[in-house]
Amino acid sequence: MSRSRKFAKHLLNFAAFVVVGLGIGYLTVDLAVTRGFDPAVKRIGGWTFWPQEASPEADPYTRAHFASFGKFGLMQFEALEFRTEQDSSGAPLDQHCTYVISGPSLPGRWWNIAAYEADRRLIANPANRHSFNSENLIREPDGSFRIIVSPTPHPGNWLPVGDRGPFRLLLTIADPPGNFRTNPATVPVPRIQRESC
Amino acid sequence: MGRLLFWLLAAILLGAGTHLATVLFSPAVSMASVMSRFHAAAPLNRMTVLGPEILGTVLREPNPDIVYAVCPYDLQAGDLLIDASIPEFYWALSIYSNRGDNVYTLNDQQAGVSRLRFRLQLEKPAFDLQEVITGDEDAEEAAEVQIQTKDDTVLVKTPTADGLVMLRAFLPDQAYRARVTEQLAASSCATAGPPAP
């Protein structure tokens, strides 16, 4: 083998090493920071919950997760935050579709459900509505609630979204009861059912 | 075969290095850029209510049912005095370090008053030569005296000289926005000048 061919082979090996190495780094960071893993993140009924959010004692993964989008969060004794990018069947949330979010009333000082673009900005809409909270939503006779997420107007609690792209829902429970904090799995998180697309 | 194993091992090591470096160092970089976003939007050591038009440019995942006011602080010129006017619905004051850690939080129920003053001080580093020489009992005694003599002011310590004070006030409905904004805007934040000798 000539010297130049040998050199080219080494160069190729090195390039492959760099690409594969950085690839492994990128993929594992994406998995551990963007998606998260137990115990840094808890998954409850399709919603995700990061118990260490905003805490000075947060683990490096929680810290990296929230720093990646510049969140100034609240610690769990002040508010619990549950996020989801998928419906209850596990399919990704799509702004083109119509969903029904339903659940029992939640304890705590107040709570709300808000919709965001994938980049965590509010979804611009002519109705200028981005959320429903425990005080302003219309309840069912038994106290439970139904919110319709759809690009087209609906009677009742209509939460408008755009007409394309993924979206994210955020459930915030302010001043949550102690048992929600010690055992977040007991939080009766709302169900998200896809009605039509 | 041995050579392939060598490159594979090297790639895994590079991947692990990339992973660790990203997880450990990226939060500081991201938070620095987030802080500069706040500095561009709100003057230093001043309380600014974030109107809907500016909210989206500085805050990610803003809660649409909350009116926010922020005071980016820098304690190099001295302590920060915060005079908080507490609106009638849920309210919380949160102090963040420049890492986005929520180092202090108080809500309206815990405060129990409609107006409250805070003095924000830089926490002494964990290792203080003076303290080692004189013994930390004196320092503790001095701190207690300080809290007692300023009984109308809550003394709060932060680990970093710069960071963010954030006020959150709940909007049960958008109809209350003007009222809650006005109440929140009566809060202020100012530097106390160099500490007394």
Contacts between the chains, C-beta under 8 A, distances in Angstrom:
chain1	res1	chain2	res2	distance
A	13	B	7	5.9
A	16	B	7	7.0
A	16	B	11	7.8
A	17	B	7	5.3
A	17	B	10	5.5
A	17	B	11	5.1
A	17	B	14	6.8
A	18	B	14	7.1
A	20	B	8	7.9
A	20	B	11	4.1
A	20	B	14	8.0
A	20	B	15	7.5
A	21	B	10	7.1
A	21	B	11	4.2
A	21	B	12	7.4
A	21	B	13	7.4
A	21	B	14	2.8
A	21	B	15	4.9
A	21	B	17	7.9
A	21	B	18	6.7
A	22	B	14	6.9
A	22	B	15	7.3
A	22	B	18	5.7
A	23	B	15	7.3
A	24	B	11	6.5
A	24	B	12	6.4
A	24	B	14	7.4
A	24	B	15	2.8
A	24	B	16	7.7
A	24	B	18	7.4
A	24	B	19	7.6
A	25	B	14	6.9
A	25	B	15	4.4
A	25	B	16	7.4
A	25	B	17	7.1
A	25	B	18	2.6
A	25	B	19	4.7
A	25	B	22	6.7
A	26	B	18	7.1
A	28	B	15	6.6
A	28	B	19	4.9
A	29	B	18	7.5
A	29	B	19	5.4
A	29	B	22	4.8
A	29	B	23	6.4
A	32	B	19	7.6
A	32	B	23	7.2
A	33	B	22	7.7
A	33	B	23	6.4
A	54	B	96	8.0
A	54	B	100	7.1
A	54	B	101	6.8
A	54	B	102	4.0
A	55	B	101	7.0
A	55	B	102	6.9
A	56	B	97	7.3
A	56	B	101	4.1
A	56	B	102	7.3
A	56	B	103	5.9
A	56	B	159	7.7
A	58	B	101	7.4
A	60	B	23	5.1
A	60	B	24	5.9
A	60	B	27	7.8
A	61	B	23	6.4
A	63	B	27	4.9
A	63	B	99	7.5
A	63	B	100	7.7
A	64	B	22	7.4
A	64	B	23	5.0
A	64	B	26	5.9
A	64	B	27	5.1
A	66	B	100	6.5
A	67	B	26	6.9
A	67	B	27	3.5
A	67	B	28	7.8
A	67	B	30	4.3
A	67	B	31	5.2
A	67	B	34	7.8
A	67	B	99	7.8
A	67	B	100	6.0
A	68	B	26	7.2
A	68	B	27	7.8
A	68	B	30	5.9
A	69	B	30	8.0
A	69	B	60	4.6
A	69	B	61	7.1
A	70	B	30	6.2
A	70	B	31	6.9
A	70	B	33	7.4
A	70	B	34	3.5
A	70	B	37	7.3
A	70	B	60	5.2
A	70	B	100	7.5
A	71	B	60	5.8
A	71	B	61	6.0
A	71	B	100	7.1
A	72	B	59	7.4
A	72	B	94	7.3
A	72	B	96	5.5
A	72	B	100	5.9
A	72	B	102	7.6
A	72	B	164	6.5
A	72	B	166	5.9
A	73	B	100	7.7
A	73	B	102	6.8
A	74	B	92	7.3
A	74	B	94	6.6
A	74	B	102	6.4
A	74	B	105	6.8
A	75	B	102	5.2
A	75	B	105	6.5
A	77	B	105	7.9
A	78	B	92	6.1
A	78	B	94	7.5
A	78	B	102	7.8
A	78	B	105	5.1
A	78	B	107	6.7
A	109	B	90	5.6
A	109	B	109	7.8
A	110	B	65	7.9
A	110	B	90	6.1
A	110	B	170	6.0
A	110	B	172	7.4
A	112	B	63	6.9
A	112	B	64	7.8
A	112	B	65	4.9
A	114	B	63	6.3
A	114	B	64	5.4
A	114	B	65	7.5
A	116	B	61	6.2
A	120	B	60	4.4
A	120	B	61	4.6
A	121	B	56	5.4
A	121	B	60	7.4
A	122	B	56	6.3
A	122	B	62	6.7
A	122	B	64	6.1
A	128	B	174	8.0
A	130	B	64	3.9
A	131	B	63	7.4
A	131	B	64	4.4
A	131	B	65	5.5
A	133	B	65	4.8
A	133	B	172	6.9
A	135	B	172	3.8
A	135	B	173	6.6
A	136	B	172	6.3
A	136	B	173	4.6
A	170	B	61	6.4
A	170	B	63	7.8
A	172	B	63	6.1
A	174	B	90	6.0
A	174	B	170	7.1
A	175	B	90	7.4
A	175	B	107	6.8
A	175	B	109	7.4
